[in-house]
Amino acid sequence: GKKLFIEQGCYGCHMVGKMGTPIAPDLSEVGSRYPESYLVRWLRDPSQTKPTAHMPKIALTEEEIQALASYLVSLR
């Protein structure tokens, strides 16, 4: 999940700890705010979950979505 986070360029918009860019929400403790099921839905299609979302839909396989959601939920 973390490798995918880096490869997909998520740090280009998001912060995790002291790494990244503070354009989009800080994901440092996202795992304590949202359940994994929500993160999976979000990663599948951000604008479907929140119509005003600025995050683009990223072409990910279901396996990649699960891996990324697992990584994000570990951030506490």
N, C-alpha and C positions, 0 to 999 in steps of 0.2 A: 503493500500500500504506500509506504513512504517513498519508495523508488518511483512509483507511478506518479505520486504527487509532484516529485521533482521533474520527472520526464515530461509531464503534461504542462509544466510551466506555472503551476498554481502559485508559486512564490512571486510570480510577476504581479499579482494583485493582492494576495493574502499574506498576512504575517503568521508565523508560528514561532513563539518565543521572540527572539531578537532577529530572526531571519525573515526576509521577504519585503514586500512593498505594502504600505498601508493605504491602498486604494479601496479595497473591498474589506468586509468584516475580518477581524482578527480571529483566527481559528485556534488560538493557543489552548482554549478550554472548551472547544465546541462539543466534545464528548460528554461534558457535564451538563450541557444545555439541551441536547437533542438525542433521542434514541437512534439507534442504528437504522431502524426501519424508515425513519424520516429522512435520514441522510441518503439512503438508497433512493428514495423517491426524488429527492432534490437532485441527485447526480444524474438520474435518468433524464430529467427535463426540468431545469430550474423554473422556467416561466409557467409550467403547468402547476407547480407547487405554489409559486408566488408570482402572479402576473406582472408585477412591477419590477421583477428581478432584472439586474443588468448582466448577470452571468450568462454567457452563451451556453447552449447545449453542446456538450463535447461528445464526440464519437467514441464511445467506450463500449466494450463488450460487457455482458452481464457479469462475467468473472472479474473484470477490471473494476466495475462499479462496486461489487462486493468487497474487493480488496481495499479500495479507496475508502469506502464507508467504514470498514474495520479499523483502518489506520486513523481516520478522523475521530471515531468514537473512543479511541485510546488516548486522545489528547484531552487531558484533564488537569 
